[in-house]
Amino acid sequence: MADTSETEGNGICRTDARMSAPDVKAWFVREVLPLEGALMQFLNHNWRKANDLPDLRQEVYARVCEAARSQIPHPVKPFVFAIARNLLIDRVRREQIVPIDAVSDLDALAIAADVPGPDRAAIARDELRRLQAALDELPPRCREIVVLARIEGFSGREIAARMGISDSAVSQQLDHGMRALADALYGAVRK
């Protein structure tokens, strides 16, 4: 075998040129085939379809041989099992992908769409108009606080810092604004 170069720090022995097929074959028979029992046990333990095991073994062997053409791995056993593990991960990912053809006609699947009917859309638009009118009736500072807190999602402390007022002032204005909105939308709110 043409193992003429140095060993790198990662334990892989690099060759000066690609390995010849007879050299890879000899290495494979000597180093990889003795691992077949352990490899099959690993595949059998980690893959649920027994019919796939011979194909998986052959795919592992093909990947090992291809990798060995450019560099002989050392140590061999962890390399072979890493390839087997990665192959199983690839297979699982492939099985989880749903082909686009399977869902191309969503109407054929008879899945109920969660689209509001025209009556619900009209009611929602009316409520939105009433909310906007109620917001417009609030004093400007109170309206700004309500919008920042409830629509923009700012905290009371952030609003206070942004507007240059105290946290308690923000809390009072927010309480006042929310009560006024509730009164406008749902009638007078009692304490």
LUMSE-858672 format. One line per 4 residues: their letters; for each residue x, y, z of N, C-alpha, C, O. Coordinates in steps of 0.001 Angstrom, whole numbers. Last residue first. Example, Ala and Ser with C-alpha at 12.3 -4.5 7.8 and 13.67 -1.06 7.14 Angstrom:
BEGIN
SA) 12850:-2250:7080:13670:-1060:7140:12900:30:7870:13409:1138:8039 ~ 13190:-5690:7800:12300:-4500:7800:13200:-3300:7800:14236:-3319:8465
//
This chain:
BEGIN
KRVA) -66824:48364:38877:-65730:47862:39703:-66198:46829:40647:-65404:46296:41422 ~ -68279:48078:35628:-68424:48313:37073:-67221:47716:37804:-66675:46692:37393 ~ -68340:49679:32575:-67700:48622:33351:-67806:48993:34820:-67458:50109:35208 ~ -70780:50329:30130:-70116:50773:31359:-69580:49568:32136:-70279:48572:32325
GYLA) -70041:48733:26961:-70925:49367:27919:-70151:49699:29184:-68969:49370:29285 ~ -68136:47766:25255:-69006:46804:25913:-69991:47434:26894:-70707:46714:27590 ~ -66731:49930:24071:-67027:48712:23299:-68110:47845:23930:-68918:47250:23217 ~ -66558:51948:25975:-67009:52275:24620:-67422:51025:23851:-68366:51066:23063
DALA) -65578:50551:28196:-66876:51226:28271:-67423:51481:26871:-68604:51258:26608 ~ -63090:49745:27165:-64065:48731:27545:-65458:49341:27638:-66428:48719:27204 ~ -61895:52284:26878:-62124:51432:25701:-63174:50365:26005:-64052:50111:25181 ~ -61797:53098:29542:-62556:53890:28570:-62854:53068:27314:-63948:53156:26756
RMGH) -60107:51137:30592:-61487:51252:31081:-62352:52023:30084:-63494:51648:29817 ~ -57769:51731:29186:-58404:50422:28990:-59847:50433:29474:-60716:49819:28855 ~ -57199:54340:30165:-57460:54096:28739:-58180:52777:28497:-59105:52715:27686 ~ -56758:53890:32909:-57809:54807:32462:-58191:54514:31008:-59374:54449:30672
DLQQ) -54544:52149:32748:-55778:51712:33398:-56952:52565:32928:-58012:52039:32588 ~ -52727:53858:31503:-53099:52612:30845:-54414:52086:31424:-55289:51634:30685 ~ -52475:55851:33434:-53000:56197:32112:-53465:54948:31356:-54476:54982:30655 ~ -51369:54356:35572:-52649:55056:35719:-53280:55354:34368:-54477:55138:34174
SVAS) -48959:53440:34407:-49940:52492:34919:-51320:53135:35038:-52324:52535:34653 ~ -47669:55860:33874:-47990:54946:32774:-49083:53985:33207:-50030:53741:32459 ~ -47381:56786:36482:-48191:57565:35537:-48597:56697:34350:-49728:56781:33872 ~ -45649:54856:37496:-47008:54940:38048:-47922:55745:37132:-49107:55432:37010
DSIG) -43323:55376:36075:-44004:54094:35876:-45448:54158:36370:-46353:53595:35755 ~ -43222:58812:34845:-42997:57766:35847:-43762:56496:35487:-44714:56525:34707 ~ -41895:59842:31617:-42819:59948:32744:-42563:58785:33695:-41784:57883:33389 ~ -40713:59752:29073:-40153:60621:30105:-41110:60855:31259:-41141:61948:31825
MRAA) -41374:58003:27118:-42180:59218:27210:-41672:60185:28277:-42152:61314:28371 ~ -39469:55980:27471:-39654:56568:26140:-40386:57910:26215:-40067:58840:25474 ~ -39804:55260:30126:-38515:55784:29670:-38673:56508:28335:-38055:57551:28118 ~ -42472:54345:30037:-42094:55451:30924:-40784:56082:30465:-40668:57307:30421
IERG) -42214:52202:28266:-43061:53340:27900:-42680:54560:28734:-42577:55670:28212 ~ -40584:50510:29773:-40114:51009:28474:-40915:52241:28036:-40356:53198:27502 ~ -42268:49985:31963:-40979:50645:32186:-40433:51235:30876:-39883:52336:30876 ~ -44368:48607:30723:-44608:49896:31381:-43330:50681:31584:-43304:51898:31400
SFGE) -43310:47305:27506:-43577:47180:28947:-43814:48577:29516:-43506:49586:28883 ~ -44922:47116:24308:-43900:47656:25191:-44299:47420:26648:-45484:47345:26974 ~ -46723:46285:22310:-46155:45301:23224:-45040:45805:24119:-44274:44998:24647 ~ -48273:47649:20495:-46850:47500:20192:-46144:46525:21127:-45088:45994:20785
IRAL) -50768:47352:21772:-50608:47028:20346:-49147:46769:20006:-48819:45801:19320 ~ -50520:47903:24495:-51378:46803:24051:-51213:46427:22590:-51493:45289:22211 ~ -48539:49985:24779:-48613:48823:25665:-49355:47655:25036:-48856:46530:25046 ~ -48906:51846:22705:-47573:51290:22962:-47652:50007:23785:-46921:49052:23523
VVIE) -51669:52370:22993:-51142:51795:21742:-49778:51152:21982:-49524:50041:21517 ~ -51719:53458:25591:-52495:52250:25281:-51944:51579:24021:-51773:50361:23989 ~ -50075:55712:25192:-49693:54687:26161:-50425:53372:25864:-49818:52301:25884 ~ -51563:57181:23313:-50207:56733:22983:-49760:55601:23917:-49136:54639:23470
RCRP) -53898:57705:24781:-53966:56901:23564:-52591:56342:23212:-52465:55171:22856 ~ -52830:59368:26759:-53436:58102:27156:-53498:57156:25947:-53194:55969:26061 ~ -52097:61564:25170:-51083:60850:25963:-51598:59470:26372:-50844:58498:26326 ~ -54635:62338:23935:-53450:61912:23156:-52425:61099:23958:-51941:60070:23487
PLED) -57631:60845:25316:-56660:61945:25277:-55363:61452:24618:-55027:60273:24731 ~ -59796:58950:23110:-58912:59044:24277:-58033:60287:24168:-57721:60736:23065 ~ -61071:58800:20687:-61694:59615:21726:-60799:59790:22951:-61029:60696:23751 ~ -59650:56945:19226:-59579:58346:18804:-60164:59284:19853:-59787:60455:19902
LAAQ) -60484:54593:20482:-59090:55037:20635:-58961:56514:20280:-58246:57255:20954 ~ -63114:54522:19499:-62887:54661:20937:-61461:55119:21216:-61246:55950:22099 ~ -62591:54149:16772:-63311:55350:17210:-63090:55590:18701:-62900:56730:19124 ~ -61343:51643:16904:-60594:52800:16398:-61269:54096:16826:-60586:55048:17205
LRRL) -63484:50100:17885:-62258:50222:18666:-61452:51436:18214:-60934:52178:19048 ~ -65269:50325:15744:-65658:50848:17059:-64428:51038:17945:-64337:52026:18675 ~ -63773:49006:13752:-64163:50419:13580:-64525:51054:14926:-64133:52186:15209 ~ -63664:46456:14899:-62425:47192:14666:-62711:48681:14483:-61977:49523:14999
EDRA) -66318:45700:14833:-65645:45852:16125:-64355:46655:15996:-64006:47437:16880 ~ -66659:45595:12027:-67444:46540:12819:-66786:46777:14181:-66701:47917:14638 ~ -64912:43494:11378:-64662:44836:10829:-65408:45898:11630:-64869:46974:11890 ~ -66215:41400:12755:-64856:41791:13142:-64523:43187:12625:-63919:43984:13344
IAAR) -68610:41255:11319:-68642:41578:12749:-67270:42068:13205:-67174:43040:13955 ~ -67601:40498:8814:-68331:41758:8948:-68374:42199:10412:-68196:43379:10711 ~ -66493:37995:9429:-65627:39062:8919:-66306:40418:9077:-65648:41393:9439 ~ -68766:36563:10147:-67726:36810:11152:-66795:37932:10714:-66357:38734:11539
DPGP) -70084:36559:7657:-70717:37171:8821:-69683:37487:9908:-69725:38557:10515 ~ -68357:35148:5943:-68614:36570:5699:-69250:37268:6900:-68983:38445:7139 ~ -66253:33053:8065:-67291:33285:7081:-67538:34776:6917:-66988:35582:7667 ~ -62734:32618:8401:-64027:33080:8906:-65000:33314:7763:-64625:33713:6660
VDAA) -61107:29646:7864:-61330:30967:7314:-62690:31436:7826:-63685:30722:7694 ~ -59769:27147:8219:-60146:27987:9340:-60253:29432:8870:-59588:30324:9397 ~ -60970:24504:6224:-60161:25710:6324:-60676:26554:7482:-61884:26657:7694 ~ -60848:21087:6554:-61636:22284:6804:-60698:23471:6975:-59759:23436:7770
IALA) -59769:19062:4004:-59391:19657:5271:-60194:20945:5426:-60210:21789:4530 ~ -59899:17372:1752:-61107:17711:2506:-60769:18204:3915:-61407:17809:4891 ~ -57982:16825:-61:-57795:16246:1263:-58990:16518:2178:-59077:15949:3266 ~ -58592:18330:-2244:-58895:16901:-2320:-58749:16226:-953:-59333:15168:-721
DLDS) -57551:20764:-1579:-59006:20621:-1581:-59402:19154:-1603:-60431:18777:-1043 ~ -54831:20439:-1972:-55324:20458:-605:-56834:20321:-533:-57359:19817:460 ~ -52926:19086:-3997:-54330:19424:-4109:-54957:19352:-2722:-55539:18335:-2343 ~ -50363:18558:-3094:-50542:19579:-4117:-51992:19994:-4259:-52270:21142:-4608
VADI) -49435:16702:-1319:-50277:17777:-802:-50528:18863:-1832:-50876:19986:-1467 ~ -47947:14936:-2800:-48926:14386:-1868:-49865:15459:-1329:-50984:15146:-922 ~ -46103:16424:-4151:-47219:15866:-4915:-48319:15371:-3988:-49494:15387:-4353 ~ -44158:16900:-2272:-45066:17992:-2590:-46267:17489:-3386:-47345:18076:-3301
PVIQ) -43635:14312:133:-43492:14828:-1228:-44549:15892:-1523:-45691:15789:-1074 ~ -42407:14880:3291:-43636:14572:2569:-43487:15150:1164:-43241:16346:1012 ~ -39828:13481:5105:-40183:14472:4094:-41433:14005:3364:-41501:12875:2883 ~ -39118:11365:6655:-39999:12362:7247:-40441:13428:6255:-41350:14203:6552
ERRV) -37329:9875:5218:-38654:9302:5446:-39625:10325:6011:-40837:10169:5861 ~ -35061:11510:5332:-35727:11287:4044:-37135:10755:4227:-38042:11131:3485 ~ -34383:11243:8044:-34777:12550:7494:-35538:12384:6192:-36552:13048:5974 ~ -33705:8535:8090:-34823:9027:8907:-35307:10366:8375:-36512:10595:8267
RDIL) -31470:8550:6364:-32671:7769:6032:-33885:8260:6807:-34973:8387:6245 ~ -29662:10146:7809:-30127:10566:6479:-31412:9844:6092:-32335:10456:5555 ~ -29296:8476:10047:-29877:9810:10221:-30421:10322:8894:-31521:10872:8849 ~ -28040:6312:8806:-29341:6121:9455:-30041:7458:9663:-31253:7557:9475
LNRA) -25672:7590:7986:-26567:7001:6992:-27962:6804:7581:-28958:7097:6921 ~ -24543:8217:10445:-24950:9295:9543:-25906:8791:8463:-26840:9494:8077 ~ -24012:5592:11384:-24907:6482:12121:-25424:7605:11224:-26616:7910:11241 ~ -22172:4718:9432:-23445:4014:9626:-24451:4912:10344:-25615:4981:9949
IAFV) -20081:6526:9868:-20757:6489:8563:-22114:5811:8700:-23101:6286:8139 ~ -19425:5767:12445:-19881:7139:12199:-20608:7215:10862:-21630:7891:10742 ~ -18540:3174:11994:-19777:3374:12755:-20300:4804:12638:-21508:5023:12725 ~ -16195:3679:10541:-17270:2868:9950:-18585:3128:10682:-19628:3284:10048
FPKV) -14727:5177:12457:-15056:5747:11154:-16232:5005:10526:-17167:5635:10032 ~ -14336:3393:14563:-15170:4585:14775:-15605:5232:13465:-16708:5769:13365 ~ -12686:1419:13047:-13991:1111:13639:-14837:2352:13909:-15999:2363:13502 ~ -10210:2591:12241:-11231:2214:11274:-12610:2083:11915:-13594:2586:11374
PHPI) -8442:5502:13461:-8838:4103:13524:-10074:3836:12664:-10872:4735:12399 ~ -7997:6113:10148:-7401:5409:11270:-7831:6104:12538:-7565:7300:12650 ~ -8766:5817:6692:-9081:6289:8038:-8384:5452:9106:-8214:4241:8963 ~ -6981:6766:3936:-7303:5601:4753:-7580:6090:6172:-6716:6714:6788
QSRA) -8213:8812:1390:-7435:8700:2625:-7913:7496:3416:-9113:7252:3539 ~ -9383:8337:-1071:-8561:9533:-917:-7728:9507:365:-6657:10111:420 ~ -10587:5855:-781:-9846:6127:-2028:-8969:7357:-1892:-7915:7431:-2524 ~ -12061:5906:1509:-10723:5316:1579:-9923:5543:311:-8697:5433:329
AECV) -14503:6893:636:-13668:7732:1491:-12229:7220:1521:-11286:8011:1553 ~ -15374:4661:-784:-15180:5935:-1468:-14276:6855:-655:-13392:7514:-1203 ~ -15563:2750:1270:-14618:2567:164:-14335:3873:-562:-13190:4160:-913 ~ -17608:3879:2824:-16284:3645:3410:-15244:3518:2303:-14167:4109:2388
RAYV) -19749:3835:1034:-19247:5122:1531:-17850:4990:2140:-17013:5879:1989 ~ -20044:1080:690:-19753:1934:-470:-19174:3275:-21:-18228:3785:-621 ~ -20679:240:3299:-19448:-225:2648:-19068:662:1468:-17890:961:1272 ~ -23146:1531:3607:-22028:1862:4504:-20718:1459:3840:-19761:2234:3816
EQRL) -24559:177:1620:-24374:1628:1501:-23233:2093:2405:-22441:2951:2015 ~ -24554:-2409:2661:-23871:-2137:1390:-23616:-652:1195:-22576:-263:664 ~ -26100:-1982:4969:-24721:-2460:5091:-23937:-2139:3811:-22804:-1660:3869 ~ -28548:-1252:3781:-27830:-297:4621:-26359:-690:4757:-25475:162:4671
DPLD) -29208:-3643:2532:-28975:-2435:1727:-28208:-1382:2517:-27328:-707:1982 ~ -29544:-5358:4750:-28491:-5620:3757:-28182:-4401:2887:-27024:-4156:2547 ~ -31729:-3896:6141:-30388:-4063:6704:-29313:-4407:5676:-28242:-3801:5715 ~ -34329:-3750:5279:-33399:-2726:4797:-31951:-2975:5208:-31041:-2335:4681
NAKR) -35757:-5670:6622:-35541:-5865:5181:-34512:-4889:4618:-33889:-5168:3594 ~ -36115:-4662:9167:-35087:-5691:8962:-34789:-5901:7489:-33670:-6276:7139 ~ -36616:-1578:10265:-37014:-2411:9133:-35893:-3407:8811:-34859:-3036:8255 ~ -35544:-28:12326:-36721:-844:12601:-37113:-1782:11472:-37884:-2713:11704
WNHN) -32270:312:13501:-33165:467:12352:-34323:-506:12493:-34107:-1690:12753 ~ -30564:-240:15625:-30957:1151:15397:-31892:1364:14209:-32273:2502:13936 ~ -30011:-2969:15683:-30462:-2324:16919:-31063:-939:16651:-31968:-510:17366 ~ -29079:-3391:13108:-30286:-4085:13554:-30874:-3419:14799:-32093:-3322:14942
LFQM) -26730:-1857:13159:-27820:-1505:12241:-29134:-2135:12696:-30179:-1485:12672 ~ -25277:-3266:15144:-25570:-1847:15303:-26751:-1442:14430:-27668:-764:14895 ~ -25089:-5771:13904:-25743:-5664:15205:-26156:-4209:15464:-27258:-3953:15947 ~ -23608:-5068:11671:-24970:-5572:11493:-25744:-5502:12808:-26938:-5200:12808
LAGE) -21202:-4317:12947:-21948:-3358:12137:-23394:-3799:11973:-24309:-2989:12120 ~ -20389:-6703:14099:-20711:-5574:14977:-21527:-4527:14227:-22434:-3919:14794 ~ -19981:-8167:11697:-20888:-8643:12745:-21333:-7505:13656:-22521:-7364:13948 ~ -18040:-6596:10274:-19385:-6800:9750:-20369:-7259:10821:-21501:-6776:10847
LPLV) -15399:-6199:10840:-16353:-5440:11651:-17807:-5718:11270:-18718:-5146:11869 ~ -13920:-7525:8917:-14028:-8136:10243:-15023:-7418:11173:-15438:-7983:12185 ~ -14094:-5616:6769:-14943:-6812:6787:-14990:-7512:8147:-16038:-8055:8498 ~ -12057:-3676:7367:-13480:-3357:7489:-14342:-4610:7601:-15235:-4664:8447
ERVF) -9377:-4717:7129:-9768:-3845:8244:-11279:-3708:8450:-11738:-3632:9591 ~ -9059:-6512:4922:-8269:-6682:6136:-8851:-5925:7334:-8822:-6442:8451 ~ -10774:-5567:2976:-10882:-6966:3412:-10179:-7160:4763:-10665:-7888:5628 ~ -9800:-2909:2769:-11192:-3165:3124:-11358:-4578:3683:-11993:-4776:4719
WAKV) -7174:-3268:1854:-7411:-2619:3143:-8810:-2956:3655:-8986:-3255:4836 ~ -7772:-4415:-632:-6983:-5161:353:-7194:-4579:1755:-7372:-5321:2721 ~ -9173:-2293:-1830:-9812:-3591:-1645:-9078:-4401:-571:-9711:-5001:298 ~ -7251:-309:-1920:-8440:-77:-1109:-9127:-1401:-819:-9609:-1624:291
DPAS) -5479:-1546:-3730:-5034:-1190:-2380:-6219:-980:-1449:-6190:-1429:-303 ~ -7043:-1808:-6068:-6557:-3013:-5375:-6090:-2723:-3939:-6279:-3545:-3043 ~ -7553:1012:-6622:-8646:105:-6271:-8135:-1164:-5582:-8732:-1579:-4589 ~ -5212:3263:-5067:-5656:2441:-6193:-6733:1481:-5704:-6811:1176:-4514
MRAD) -5802:6420:-3553:-5457:5011:-3421:-5959:4264:-4641:-7011:4594:-5188 ~ -4485:9474:-4764:-5641:8626:-4491:-5190:7174:-4464:-4326:6753:-5233 ~ -1359:10373:-3194:-2298:10364:-4314:-3471:9487:-3930:-3450:8831:-2889 ~ -250:10340:-650:160:11371:-1599:-803:11459:-2774:-1030:12551:-3293
TRCI) -2528:9909:2101:-1644:9384:1059:-1328:10504:95:-2048:11500:26 ~ -2771:10301:5629:-3026:10794:4275:-2028:10159:3303:-868:9912:3632 ~ -4297:8935:8278:-3070:8805:7508:-3366:9233:6077:-4144:8575:5387 ~ -5647:10531:10998:-5900:10053:9647:-4580:10060:8888:-3854:11055:8865
GNGE) -5335:11657:13477:-5262:10210:13378:-5531:9668:11993:-5636:8453:11823 ~ -5140:14375:13695:-6466:13800:13898:-6479:12287:13706:-7550:11682:13768 ~ -2548:15107:13058:-2929:15103:14462:-4281:14464:14711:-4556:14045:15835 ~ -1505:12887:10402:-1954:14172:10933:-2354:14006:12384:-2483:12885:12877
TEST) 1380:11256:9348:107:11105:10046:-253:12455:10637:570:13098:11288 ~ 2814:11627:6035:2799:11757:7486:1412:11508:8052:411:11544:7337 ~ 2882:9180:3352:2884:10521:3933:2776:10456:5447:2664:9386:6045 ~ 2715:6711:2192:4005:7379:2172:4011:8728:2848:5059:9371:2914
DAM) 1342:4067:1604:1184:4923:2768:2480:5665:2988:3266:5304:3865 ~ 392:2301:-573:1206:3500:-720:981:4460:426:475:5563:221 ~ 838:-1168:0:0:0:0:885:1233:0:2002:1205:517
//
